[in-house]
Amino acid sequence: MPKLTPAVRHARKARKKLLRHQLRQAVLAQKAERAERHAAIAPVPREGVPRTRRASRR
């Protein structure tokens, strides 16, 4: 396999860096949107019945 020139290596590295950045931005946007959706959901407490304490399943 022929050796890559420095310019080709640099271009590949820059493209991979850009793709990683775009992927990270997409993940952060999804997480923010999910957090915003979940923040609006507030559980309504049941009347008269205290919440039972359950052991963690983990």
C-alpha positions in Angstrom: 0.0 0.0 0.0 1.5 3.4 -1.0 2.3 5.9 1.7 -0.1 8.8 2.0 1.2 12.3 1.4 1.1 14.7 4.3 -1.6 16.7 2.5 -3.9 13.7 2.1 -3.3 12.7 5.7 -4.1 16.2 6.9 -7.3 16.3 4.7 -8.5 13.0 6.1 -7.8 14.0 9.7 -9.6 17.3 9.2 -12.6 15.6 7.7 -12.8 13.1 10.6 -12.5 15.9 13.1 -15.4 17.7 11.4 -17.5 14.6 11.4 -16.8 14.0 15.1 -17.8 17.6 15.9 -21.0 17.4 13.9 -21.9 14.1 15.6 -21.2 15.6 19.0 -23.4 18.6 18.2 -26.2 16.4 17.1 -26.0 14.3 20.3 -26.0 17.5 22.5 -29.0 18.8 20.6 -30.9 15.6 21.1 -30.0 15.5 24.8 -31.1 19.1 25.3 -34.4 18.4 23.5 -35.0 15.3 25.5 -34.3 17.1 28.8 -36.7 19.9 27.8 -39.4 17.4 27.1 -38.9 15.5 30.3 -38.7 18.7 32.4 -42.3 19.5 31.4 -43.6 16.2 32.8 -44.3 16.5 36.5 -45.6 13.5 38.3 -48.9 14.1 40.2 -48.8 12.8 43.8 -51.5 10.3 44.7 -53.9 11.6 47.3 -54.1 9.9 50.7 -51.6 7.2 49.9 -48.0 7.8 50.8 -45.4 6.9 48.3 -43.8 3.5 49.2 -40.0 3.3 49.3 -38.7 0.6 46.9 -35.2 -0.8 46.7 -33.3 0.2 43.6 -33.4 -2.5 40.9 -29.8 -1.8 39.9 
